[in-house]
């Protein structure tokens, strides 16, 4: 991230302490920042050389409030939020129910002035992404929950998009889209002249018809809409590309060419209700859908089945899933067998630890292509890239970067998968790229896809132990993962 952008984010985040002293949470501060930055950027886009119609009514724009102070500023900001919440399309959805949560007029003035001093649109080639994603990431790092649970590492998102290689005039869905990271990466890939030279019709399709999303958390839903709007996705008064609600409740009816997604972590879907004693209880949520292969309360297994439903007969998917999807029995085995039978489940990327904001997560990316109905089993072989064994990242001291995933993308060979070559061999047992036949997989207990072969150096070679920090992080992750498992077990016993 450029130093200028990083410095601005630091200044923006420096307002947190006085806000927290006034009872404003990190999430509320981020929400207010996004409203204000949105208004400022919309104003900049309305001026030369852009001259874009932001769709904001006269009298309720940034210049109508940025010079005000005290009670006048508070009242004007309140009126702007209320008025914009009554508009149609994306604009109305973004500001629906918006209220000013910065009750200290002096702090609100300082924030408005800080935002007003910057030329947000012109400070870098992709300022919208850098500033907005930077704020989201900072929020995720600080609260380690909430935003962190839906925040997928951007290098991983970009690698998944690079492997799928979406094409112009085709549709992309994310049924749990969080802040919209997969959409922005897909848009960036499609708009990159190194990949495609888009004609006018293709640009319009990319803006208005490419993306389909769901988000279940209202605040995150608004974040996604704002992020998309500021990246010129969706028409201000046209169809809203993201739907608020639980994607798993029903078949949405649409079919798409690509699904890129990271379903929320946590094995169970549940609903909270109040019992006869007035106490709140959680109840496992089971989705009885005719289009699913099996019934389960396992959220990830349900998402895999939902993704299969919304793909076209020739659609492609890249999905982040936790390890349990690869080895769990019962419904898990049923889903894996159906994937092998009806789709070409061609690639699995085993992810390293230390890349997600929720500790203890061991996850993978599964890549599969849907196939038209056929009596013949569709998966012939599965290629696995072990990016986990002897690899560990931390969020701050040693974060994963785009460079770290370049070897996987090369091995994946997105231009022509038929030209793949293994890096593993009997003479090179530490090769990370290995092929397994479908028959080998089916012969495994429960059709398990949880496969690894590289020797763990931390267990085998005392001279090459990880750093104390890595060891400590690993212990913490394992303990938290174990605690989570015990909590789930206790819940089942109750």
N, C-alpha and C positions, 0 to 999 in steps of 0.2 A: 504494500500500500504506500503511495507517495507520502513523503514527509508532511506536505501541506495538509493533505486529507487526514492523516493520522493526528496531526496537531489540532485540527478542527474537532475531530471526535473527542480528543482529550479535553478540550475546552468545554464542549457540550456536556461531557460526562462529569466535568468538574462542578457542575451545578447541582449534582446529586446530594451532596452533604447538606447544603442549606434547605433543599427541598425535603429531605428525609426528616430534618428537624421540624418541618412543618407538617409532617404526617403524610407526605406524598411518597408512594412506593416506587420502586424501579419501574414496574410495569405501567403505572399511571404516568410517570414522567416520560417514558418512551412514547406512550399514546399521545400525550400533549405535544411532544416534540414532533411527532409525525404529522399531526394536524397543522402545526405552525410551519414546518418545513414544506409541507404540501402546498400551503397557501403562498409561501414565498416563491417556490419553484413554478407554480402555476402562473404567478405574475410575471416571472422572468420569461417563461415560454410564450406569454402573450405579446411580448415585445420583439422588435427586430433582433436577430435575423429570423427568428422562429415564427412569430406571428400566429401561434396556434390558439384556437378558441378553447379556452379552459372550461367553458360552460358555467363559470361562476357569475351569478347575477351582479349587476352594477350596484355599488353601495356595500358589497359584502366581500370585497377583495382585500389583498394585503395592504395596498396604499390607504385603505379606509381605516386602518387600525394601527399601522406601524409608528405613527408619530404621536399617538395618544399616551397618556400616563394615568396612573391611579385608578379611580373609580370609572372614569371614562373608558379607559382601556379594557377594564374588566367587563363592563357592560357591553361594549362593542364586540369583544371576543365572544361573549355569551350569545349575543344576537346572531353573529356570523355562524356559529356552530349550529344553532337552532334552525336558521334559515337553510343552510346547506343540507341539513338532515331531512328537509322536506322536499328536496329535489328528486328527480327521477334518475334511473340508471345507476351507473357505478358511483357517481358523486353522492347521491342520496344514501346509498348503502354504506359508503365510507363514513359519513357523518351522522348516520342514524343513531339517535340516542346520545350523541356526543355532548359532554358537559365539561366545563372548566374545572379541573381538579387542583389548580394552583391558586389557592385562596389568598396568598400573599401578593398584593398588587406590585410591590417593589421587585419581587423576584420575577414575576411575569414580565414586567417591563425589561428587566435585564436579559431575559431569555429572548424576547422579541428583538431587542437591539443587537444581541449577539448574532441572531439569525439574519437580521437585516443587513449587517455589515458585509456578509459574504455574498459572492456571486456563485450561487450553488451550481448553476447549470454549466458554467464555463471553467470551473476549477480543474477539471480533468476530462479525459475522453469518455469515461464511464462513471461520472461523479455520482449519478443516482445510485448505481449499484454499490460503489465504494462507501458512500456516506450511509446509505440506508442499511446495507448489509452490515457495515461496521457497527452501527448502533444496535442492530439486532444481536450481533455476536457479543458485543459488550454486555448487553442485558442477559444473554444466555450464560455467559461466563460468571456473572455476578450472582445470579439467583440460583443457578445450577438445577433449575427445575422449570416447569412452565415452558418458557421459550426454549430452554435447553432441550426439552424432550422432542421438539419438532425440528430442531436446528440440525440439519445434515451438513457435514463438512463440505465446503464448496469444492475443494479439489476432487472429492469423491463424486459429487454431482457432475462436474465437468467431465470426469473420466467415463462415467456411465453414458453421458450424452455422446461423447466421442466414439464410444463403441457402438451404440445404437445407430448413429449417423442419421438423424431424422431428415426427411426430404421435404422440399417445398410442396405446398398444396395437400399436405397430409396432416392428420389430427393427432394431438397429444393430450393424454389425460393423466392427472394425479389425483386419486380419490381421497388423499389426506395431505393436502398441498402445503400446509404450514404457511410460511411466509412467501411461498411461490418460487423457491429457489430453482426447482427443476424447470419451471416455465421460463425463467429468465435465462438459464443456461441453454435451453433449447432455442430460444429466440436469438441469443447471441451466436449460436452455431449456424443457424439458418441465415442470419443476416451478414455473416462474415464473408467478404468477397473471396477469401481463400477457399471457401467451400462452394458457394453459389453466387451467381449474379442474378438477383431477383428482378423480375419485371413488375410493372405496376400492379397487375392482378395478383401476383404472388405476394407482394407487400401488403395488399389489402387483406388477403386471406390470413397472412401471418398475424396481422393486427386484430382482426375481428372474428375469425372462424377456426383458428388452430387449436385453441386451448379449452379444456374442460376440467374443472376441478371441484372438489368438495373440501370443506373444513368444518369440523364439528365444534370448535371453540370460538365463540363470538368475537372475542378480542383479536384472536389470530386471524379470523376471517377478514376483519377490517384491515389488518396489517397486510394481508395478501392482496386485497383489492387496491390498497394505496400503492403498494410496491409495483403491481402490474400497471396501474394507471401512469405512474411516474416513469415507467419504461415503455410507454406508448402501446400497451396491450389493452384492447377493448375500447369501444367507443363510449364517450362520456355519457350519452343518453341511450346507448344501444343495449344489447343483451349483456348481462353480467356474466363473465366467464367462470366465476366460482360460485358454488351454491353452499349456503349455510345449512349444515345438518349432517347426520350420520350416513355416510355413503353405503354402509352395509345393510341398511333397512330394506332396500328393494333394488331391483334391476332398474337403472335410470332410463333404459331404452336406447340410448345412443351407443354406437360402436366406433372405436377409434383405431388408428393405425399403430400408435405407440402408447405404452404406459411406462412412465418413469416415476418411481415413488419410494418413500421410506415410511411404511406404516408405523404408527406409534408403538413404542416399546411397552411391554407388559402383556402377559399371556391372556388375561381374562378381559372380556368386555363386561361391564356391569352397569346397572342403573341404581340410583339411590332413591329410597322411598322412606316414608315415615310410617312406623308400625302403630299398632293400637295403643301402645304405651307412650306414643309421642316421640320415640327414639328413632334416629336415622339408621337405616341398615342398607347394606349393599347386596344386590342379588345378581348372580351370574346371568348374563344376557346371551341367549341362544337364538340364532337367526335361522328360522325354518324357511328356506328358500328353495323353490323347485329347481332353480338353475344350479344349485350347489351339488357337489359330488357327495358330501357328507355333512352331518349336523355336528357342530362343535361350539363350545364357548371360547375356544382359543382364537383370539383376535387376529393373529397373524395368518393362521390357516384360513380363516374366513376372508381375509383380504386377498390371499392368493387365489381363492375360488372366485371372488368378485372380479378380480383383474382378468381372469380367464373369460368371464362372462362379457366384459365390456370391450374385449379385443375383437377386431374384425377377424375373419377366417385366416387372414394372412398377417395379422398383427404381431408386433414384437414388444416384449416387456423386459425391463430391468428393475428388479425389486430388492430392496434391502430387507433381509429377514434375520431374526436371531437364530442361534444354533438349534434351538428346539424344533424348528420347522424341518431341519435336516434329519433328525433322528427320532423324534417322538413317535411312539406307537399309536395304535388306535386310529383316530381320525387323521393323524399325521401321516401314517403309512398309506392310508387310502388316498390322500391328496398326492403324495409322491408318486404312487403307482399310476394315478390318473394323468399326472403331468408327463410321465414317461410314455404313456399310451397315446395321449391325444395331442401333445405338443412336442416340439423339439427342444428339450431342456439341455442346451448345448454347453453352457458355461457356468461355473461357480467361482466366485472370487471370495476367498477366505480373508476377512478383514482383520487387521491388527487391533490390539486393545489400545485404549488411551486416545481415541479419536472422537468419542461422543461425550456429551455433557452429562449423561447419566452414567455413573461409574459401574464397572463390572459387566458391561455389555460385551458379549461376544457375538458378532454378527457376520453376515455374508451378503453378497449380491448374487442373486440367481438371474440368469438371462435365459429366456425361452421364447420361441416363436410358435405362435398358434398355427395349427394346420387344419385344412378342411377335413370333415368327418371321413374316416377311413377305417377299414378292418385291420390295417397294418399298423404295428406299433411305430410311432413317429420318431422317438429318440433312439438313435443308433449308438452314439458315443457322447460322453460328457468330459469336457476339459476342465480341469481344476487348477487354479492358480493359488498357491499357498503364500499369501501375503501376511501371514500371522506368525508362524514359527520363527523364533529368534528376531522378531521385529516388534518394537514397542514405541509408541509416541506418547507425548504429554501435550496437553492443550496449550500450555504457555511456553515451557522451556524448549520443547522439541515437537512442534506441531507438524502434522502431515502437510506436504506441499504437492503441487502439480507434478513436480519432477519425480516424486516418489512413486507415482503411478504410471510413469511413461513406459516402463518395461512391460507392465501388464497390458497396456493398450497395444504395444508392438506385438506381444504374444497373441492377443485376441485377434489381431489381423482383421480389423473391421472392413477393409476394402474387399477381402475375399477370404472367408473363414476356411475354405477348402485348402488354403495354402498354409495352414498352421503347421508348426513343427515343435515337437516336445523339447524342452530344455532338460528334462529329467531323463536319465538312463541308468542302467546298472553301474556304469562307470562314473556317473555323476549323480549320486543319490540325493544331493542337495539342490538339484534342479527344481525350480518352483512351478513349472508348467508341465502337467502330466495328463495323459488321456486314459480314460477308462471306458470299456465297452458297456453297453446297456445290460448285457448278460452278466458281467461282473457285478454291476450294481444290484441287479435283481437277486443275485445269489447271497447278498449280504443280509444279516439279520434286520428285519423290519424295513428292507429296502433302504437302509441308511445311506445318506449322502454326506455324512460327517466323516470325511476321509482326509487323513494326513499321513505323511511318510518321512518328512525331514526330521532328523534327530534334534531334539531340543538341547542346545549347547549349555544352557544354564543348569541342566540336570546331568549332563555328561562330562563337562569340562570345568573343573573348579577354577582353572586359570583364566577362564573367559566369562566370569560372572558379570551380570549386568551391573550398572552403577547403583549405588545405594538408593538414589532417588527412584530408579526404575524398579528396584526390588520392593521399596516401600509402596510405590503406586500399585504394583502387582498384588501385594498382600492386601492392601485396602480394597482393591477391586474384587478379589476373591472373597474377602470377608463380607463385603456388601452384597455380592451375588449370592453367597450362602445364606445370609440373613433374609434376602428376598425370597429364596426358595423355602426357607422355614416358615416365613409369614404366609406364603401361599398354601403350604401344607397345613398349617394351623387353621387357615380359613376353610379348607376342605373338611377338616375334622369337625369343625363347628357346624 
